[in-house]
Amino acid sequence: ARITAESPQDGFKPTCGRIDEFFYRPVRGVSASFSVGGSGGVHQFADSQFGHLFSHASTRAEAVQNLVKALQEITIRGELSNNVLALQYILQSPEFSQDTHHTGWLDALITAKQEFAPVVPEKVAAVCGGLVKARNLFKAQSTEVMNCLERGIVPDRSISNFAHHRFDLIYKDVKYPVVAHTSDMHQVKAEVDIVINGAHLQAEVISMFDGGLKVLFDGRSYVLYSEVTATGLKVMVSGLP
């Protein structure tokens, strides 16, 4: 299996950029080799492949099973996209499992815009984006208030109430009006009351040592990593874009 910096959501188009986290836990029966580490990246003029896995077993089915397990032990986080989840989908598909695939099979799936990885539900994506943005606003405005006080300046009223935020979040060309009330987001654990499109929910936000967030709402938990890019806020939800 070739591990590449390609975007399955965009027809496996090559991508590039830095890697913030990379981890692989070895699996018996699978040999692995990678050309990047936890602080590396893939240059825009480099080949998109940065690793490969070779699986060997007494039967094809066992080798495939080992390969899927190995792919599940890969963690990649950063600017670039990768094909790890797509490879798991392909290897576990009926066509591949039953050995009925052919050279045009994958091209047909790409043309049909087949999803090669689980899709984050739009409600979950909107809530996670809202929580991240509310936290960013809280920390930025509270820091600005403290800077004003340290200089003996009265903070402007527009930034003084940094525990309450009202903003619009745009996701997949849909605008979500958001109102968020937060506890102290500088603490490791914080509570957020958030209203999106009129629907109210409560969430718990836990700051992790590596800069990520663990959020809990509606009885489920999600791990978030985010960054502000030239095109807006980018949030990874439990490893999914």
Buried (B, 14 or more C-beta within 10 A) or exposed (E): BEBBBBBBBEEBEBBBBEBBBBEBEEBEBBEBEBEBEEEBBBEEEEEBBBBBBEBEBEEEEEBBBBBBBBBEBBEBBBBBBBBBBBBBBBBEBEEBBEEEBEEEBBEEBBEEEEEBBEEBEEBBBBBBBBBBBBBBBBBEBBEBBEEBEEEEEEBEEEBBEBBEBEEEBEBEEEEBEBBBBBBEBEEEEBBBBBBBEEEEBEBBBBBEEEEBBBBEBEEEEBBBBBEEEEEEBBBBBBBBE
